């Protein structure tokens, strides 16, 4: 069920919402938060089973938007900025209409029809999955267990199937006109690599400089590929965007967060893109899981990257076998998009999370040959007391 609220200021629950000059959605002088009743009131607009005194509970992670668990059944995601959830709402509606169970079940959305700003999504309501854990936890747990004579993880193939089905729905009407030319795409990624080289220092910087030409070669390949089909992809796909929750017979894997790449401008996130970008991002994340597993083990362990090789193979094999339209994936784009994503991970870590640099550093060191032009130390995981988990 969907609902539309109208006006320059709207009242939700006991609070009036407004949009400030910077596009931020505010309740009075601050952002909506769990416990103020706004999420519960919004949930009641799309699900009349929600009681007037239904409990609210915050999702305790750092988020651009505000996500609140209501009645232990629903998650209400309230936007922090005007138009921030339009893309996710549209894609989740499309997937729901197709009967997809590869994503969290879409319950409804509430739109705001503003007299001067137009109409935009105020909140998206989806099912709450009790006991769900994100992939940066469960995937690492499984890899570490496998190294200790545990079972080989089967979920890379399961994820390949799910992503193939999601792409099949979102790519039902692909287009051949590209949002940017291959040359522009390669230039943008090359600029990012040069920026990363300027930023990187220490042992990680030396390893990056020794692998610069290998990364640059893969990135340049993006400029030589003819235009292919494009459609609204996930845009920020990695294992952390996959929740695992308990199921009756087996765990359930659910892909979440269709907001797109948070490092891109809104208009870039809205544009159709190649399926290969989603696939490349997921493949890179397997290497990052291998790096995190080595941090957990507190030692360099080549077996984690051997696992990543198998995971990449199983994921790709399953994707190829289940994607409804084989034209959606141009595999010649994968090396370039993988290199671009590794650089993006480094730049993200430098700007927002320096403790994360070790992970893309490990993946780049493993995947790209060294020129040995600069003295370097072998990659090793950071000590646990040096950085947060």
Secondary structure, 3 states (H helix, E strand, C coil): CCEEEECCCEEECCEEEEECCCCEEEECCECCCCCCCHHHHHHHHHCCCCCCCCCEEECCCCCCCEEEEECCCEEEEECCECCCCHHHHHHHHHHHHCCCCCECCEEEEEEEEECCCEEEEEEEEEECCCCCEEHHHHHHHHHHHHHCCCCCCCHHHHHHHHHHHHHHHHCCCCECCCCCCHHHHHHHHHHHHHHHHHHCCHHHHHHHHHCHHHHHHHHHHHHCCCCCCEECCCCCCCHHHEEEECCCCCCEEEECCCCCCCCCCHHHHHCCECHHHHHHHHHHHHHHHHHHHHHHHCCCCHHHHHHHHHHHHHHHHHHHHHCCCHHHCCHHHHHHHHHHHHHHHHHHHHHHCHHHHHHHHHHHHHHCCCCCCCCCCCCCCCCCCCCCC
